[in-house]
Amino acid sequence: MDVRQTIGWNLRRLRVAKGLSQERLALAADIDRSYVGRVERGVENVTVSTLEALAGVLQVHVSALFQQIDDTAAKPSPLRSGRKPKAG
């Protein structure tokens, strides 16, 4: 797995674990939602500034995005589609 795919895999894994949609992550990191999708697919060459912004929203150190992935691991599950009900 190349570095871009590793970053994308970890980004999706961490985002899903936090229960964030690509749209909410992108909004909080002040980047475009489609860019987040491209990063997760491993097709975007991400800047350090963008990695810092994404890690900040996910409340992890940037190094968490570079964690080695077991080649036999299953892809992170997607979030359920549709809008989440408002709290309250």
FIKOLZA-1660 file (N, C-alpha, C; in steps of 0.1 Angstrom, whole numbers, plus 5000, padded with zeros to 4 digits):
% residues 88
   i   px   py   pz ch aa at
   1 5009 4988 5000  A  M  N
   1 5000 5000 5000  A  M CA
   1 5009 5012 5000  A  M  C
   2 5006 5022 4991  A  D  N
   2 5015 5034 4991  A  D CA
   2 5010 5044 5001  A  D  C
   3 5018 5054 5003  A  V  N
   3 5015 5064 5014  A  V CA
   3 5002 5071 5012  A  V  C
   4 4998 5075 5000  A  R  N
   4 4985 5081 4998  A  R CA
   4 4974 5072 5002  A  R  C
   5 4975 5059 4999  A  Q  N
   5 4964 5050 5002  A  Q CA
   5 4964 5047 5017  A  Q  C
   6 4976 5047 5024  A  T  N
   6 4977 5046 5038  A  T CA
   6 4970 5057 5045  A  T  C
   7 4973 5069 5041  A  I  N
   7 4967 5081 5046  A  I CA
   7 4951 5081 5044  A  I  C
   8 4947 5077 5032  A  G  N
   8 4933 5077 5030  A  G CA
   8 4926 5066 5038  A  G  C
   9 4932 5055 5040  A  W  N
   9 4926 5044 5048  A  W CA
   9 4924 5049 5062  A  W  C
  10 4935 5054 5068  A  N  N
  10 4935 5059 5081  A  N CA
  10 4925 5070 5083  A  N  C
  11 4924 5079 5074  A  L  N
  11 4915 5091 5075  A  L CA
  11 4901 5085 5075  A  L  C
  12 4897 5076 5067  A  R  N
  12 4884 5070 5067  A  R CA
  12 4881 5063 5080  A  R  C
  13 4891 5055 5084  A  R  N
  13 4889 5047 5097  A  R CA
  13 4887 5057 5109  A  R  C
  14 4895 5067 5110  A  L  N
  14 4893 5076 5121  A  L CA
  14 4880 5085 5120  A  L  C
  15 4877 5089 5108  A  R  N
  15 4865 5097 5106  A  R CA
  15 4852 5088 5109  A  R  C
  16 4852 5076 5105  A  V  N
  16 4840 5067 5108  A  V CA
  16 4840 5065 5123  A  V  C
  17 4851 5062 5129  A  A  N
  17 4851 5060 5143  A  A CA
  17 4846 5072 5151  A  A  C
  18 4848 5084 5146  A  K  N
  18 4843 5096 5153  A  K CA
  18 4828 5099 5149  A  K  C
  19 4823 5091 5139  A  G  N
  19 4809 5093 5135  A  G CA
  19 4807 5105 5126  A  G  C
  20 4818 5109 5119  A  L  N
  20 4817 5121 5111  A  L CA
  20 4815 5118 5096  A  L  C
  21 4806 5125 5089  A  S  N
  21 4805 5123 5075  A  S CA
  21 4817 5131 5068  A  S  C
  22 4819 5127 5056  A  Q  N
  22 4829 5135 5048  A  Q CA
  22 4826 5150 5048  A  Q  C
  23 4813 5153 5047  A  E  N
  23 4809 5167 5046  A  E CA
  23 4812 5174 5059  A  E  C
  24 4809 5168 5071  A  R  N
  24 4811 5174 5084  A  R CA
  24 4826 5176 5086  A  R  C
  25 4834 5166 5083  A  L  N
  25 4849 5167 5084  A  L CA
  25 4854 5178 5076  A  L  C
  26 4850 5178 5063  A  A  N
  26 4855 5189 5054  A  A CA
  26 4851 5203 5059  A  A  C
  27 4839 5204 5064  A  L  N
  27 4834 5217 5069  A  L CA
  27 4843 5222 5081  A  L  C
  28 4845 5213 5090  A  A  N
  28 4852 5216 5102  A  A CA
  28 4867 5219 5099  A  A  C
  29 4872 5212 5089  A  A  N
  29 4886 5214 5085  A  A CA
  29 4888 5225 5074  A  A  C
  30 4877 5231 5070  A  D  N
  30 4877 5242 5060  A  D CA
  30 4883 5238 5047  A  D  C
  31 4879 5226 5042  A  I  N
  31 4882 5221 5029  A  I CA
  31 4870 5215 5022  A  I  C
  32 4871 5213 5009  A  D  N
  32 4860 5208 5001  A  D CA
  32 4857 5193 5004  A  D  C
  33 4844 5190 5004  A  R  N
  33 4840 5176 5007  A  R CA
  33 4846 5166 4997  A  R  C
  34 4845 5170 4984  A  S  N
  34 4850 5161 4974  A  S CA
  34 4865 5159 4975  A  S  C
  35 4872 5168 4981  A  Y  N
  35 4887 5167 4983  A  Y CA
  35 4889 5156 4994  A  Y  C
  36 4880 5156 5004  A  V  N
  36 4881 5145 5015  A  V CA
  36 4879 5132 5008  A  V  C
  37 4870 5130 4999  A  G  N
  37 4867 5118 4992  A  G CA
  37 4879 5113 4984  A  G  C
  38 4885 5123 4977  A  R  N
  38 4897 5119 4969  A  R CA
  38 4909 5115 4978  A  R  C
  39 4910 5122 4990  A  V  N
  39 4921 5118 4999  A  V CA
  39 4918 5104 5004  A  V  C
  40 4906 5101 5008  A  E  N
  40 4902 5087 5013  A  E CA
  40 4904 5077 5002  A  E  C
  41 4903 5080 4990  A  R  N
  41 4905 5070 4979  A  R CA
  41 4920 5069 4976  A  R  C
  42 4928 5078 4981  A  G  N
  42 4942 5077 4979  A  G CA
  42 4947 5083 4966  A  G  C
  43 4939 5091 4960  A  V  N
  43 4942 5097 4947  A  V CA
  43 4947 5112 4948  A  V  C
  44 4947 5117 4960  A  E  N
  44 4951 5131 4962  A  E CA
  44 4964 5132 4969  A  E  C
  45 4973 5141 4965  A  N  N
  45 4986 5143 4972  A  N CA
  45 4984 5154 4982  A  N  C
  46 4982 5150 4994  A  V  N
  46 4978 5159 5005  A  V CA
  46 4990 5167 5010  A  V  C
  47 4987 5180 5013  A  T  N
  47 4997 5189 5019  A  T CA
  47 4998 5187 5034  A  T  C
  48 5009 5191 5040  A  V  N
  48 5011 5189 5055  A  V CA
  48 5000 5198 5062  A  V  C
  49 4997 5210 5057  A  S  N
  49 4987 5218 5063  A  S CA
  49 4973 5212 5063  A  S  C
  50 4970 5205 5052  A  T  N
  50 4957 5198 5052  A  T CA
  50 4957 5186 5061  A  T  C
  51 4968 5179 5062  A  L  N
  51 4969 5168 5072  A  L CA
  51 4967 5173 5086  A  L  C
  52 4973 5184 5089  A  E  N
  52 4972 5190 5102  A  E CA
  52 4957 5194 5105  A  E  C
  53 4951 5200 5095  A  A  N
  53 4937 5204 5097  A  A CA
  53 4928 5192 5100  A  A  C
  54 4930 5182 5092  A  L  N
  54 4922 5169 5093  A  L CA
  54 4924 5163 5107  A  L  C
  55 4937 5162 5110  A  A  N
  55 4941 5155 5123  A  A CA
  55 4935 5164 5135  A  A  C
  56 4935 5177 5133  A  G  N
  56 4929 5185 5144  A  G CA
  56 4915 5183 5146  A  G  C
  57 4907 5182 5135  A  V  N
  57 4893 5179 5137  A  V CA
  57 4890 5165 5143  A  V  C
  58 4899 5156 5139  A  L  N
  58 4897 5142 5144  A  L CA
  58 4903 5140 5158  A  L  C
  59 4910 5150 5163  A  Q  N
  59 4916 5150 5176  A  Q CA
  59 4926 5139 5177  A  Q  C
  60 4935 5138 5167  A  V  N
  60 4946 5128 5167  A  V CA
  60 4958 5135 5163  A  V  C
  61 4970 5129 5166  A  H  N
  61 4983 5135 5161  A  H CA
  61 4984 5131 5146  A  H  C
  62 4990 5140 5138  A  V  N
  62 4992 5137 5124  A  V CA
  62 4997 5124 5121  A  V  C
  63 5006 5119 5130  A  S  N
  63 5012 5106 5128  A  S CA
  63 5002 5094 5127  A  S  C
  64 4990 5096 5133  A  A  N
  64 4980 5086 5132  A  A CA
  64 4975 5083 5118  A  A  C
  65 4977 5093 5109  A  L  N
  65 4973 5092 5095  A  L CA
  65 4983 5084 5088  A  L  C
  66 4994 5081 5093  A  F  N
  66 5005 5073 5087  A  F CA
  66 5006 5059 5092  A  F  C
  67 4997 5055 5101  A  Q  N
  67 4998 5042 5108  A  Q CA
  67 4998 5031 5097  A  Q  C
  68 5007 5022 5098  A  Q  N
  68 5008 5010 5089  A  Q CA
  68 4995 5003 5089  A  Q  C
  69 4990 4998 5077  A  I  N
  69 4978 4991 5076  A  I CA
  69 4981 4976 5073  A  I  C
  70 4974 4967 5080  A  D  N
  70 4976 4953 5077  A  D CA
  70 4969 4951 5064  A  D  C
  71 4976 4945 5054  A  D  N
  71 4971 4942 5041  A  D CA
  71 4959 4933 5041  A  D  C
  72 4957 4925 5051  A  T  N
  72 4945 4916 5052  A  T CA
  72 4933 4923 5059  A  T  C
  73 4935 4935 5064  A  A  N
  73 4924 4941 5071  A  A CA
  73 4913 4945 5062  A  A  C
  74 4901 4944 5067  A  A  N
  74 4889 4948 5059  A  A CA
  74 4888 4963 5058  A  A  C
  75 4883 4968 5047  A  K  N
  75 4881 4983 5046  A  K CA
  75 4872 4988 5057  A  K  C
  76 4875 5000 5062  A  P  N
  76 4866 5005 5072  A  P CA
  76 4851 5007 5067  A  P  C
  77 4842 5003 5075  A  S  N
  77 4828 5004 5072  A  S CA
  77 4823 5018 5069  A  S  C
  78 4815 5020 5060  A  P  N
  78 4809 5034 5058  A  P CA
  78 4799 5037 5068  A  P  C
  79 4797 5050 5070  A  L  N
  79 4786 5054 5079  A  L CA
  79 4772 5051 5072  A  L  C
  80 4762 5050 5080  A  R  N
  80 4749 5049 5075  A  R CA
  80 4745 5061 5067  A  R  C
  81 4739 5060 5056  A  S  N
  81 4736 5072 5047  A  S CA
  81 4724 5079 5053  A  S  C
  82 4723 5091 5049  A  G  N
  82 4712 5100 5053  A  G CA
  82 4716 5109 5065  A  G  C
  83 4708 5118 5068  A  R  N
  83 4711 5128 5078  A  R CA
  83 4708 5122 5092  A  R  C
  84 4717 5126 5102  A  K  N
  84 4715 5121 5115  A  K CA
  84 4704 5130 5122  A  K  C
  85 4696 5124 5130  A  P  N
  85 4686 5132 5137  A  P CA
  85 4693 5142 5146  A  P  C
  86 4686 5154 5148  A  K  N
  86 4692 5164 5156  A  K CA
  86 4690 5160 5171  A  K  C
  87 4700 5163 5179  A  A  N
  87 4700 5160 5193  A  A CA
  87 4690 5169 5200  A  A  C
  88 4684 5164 5210  A  G  N
  88 4676 5174 5218  A  G CA
  88 4662 5171 5219  A  G  C
% end
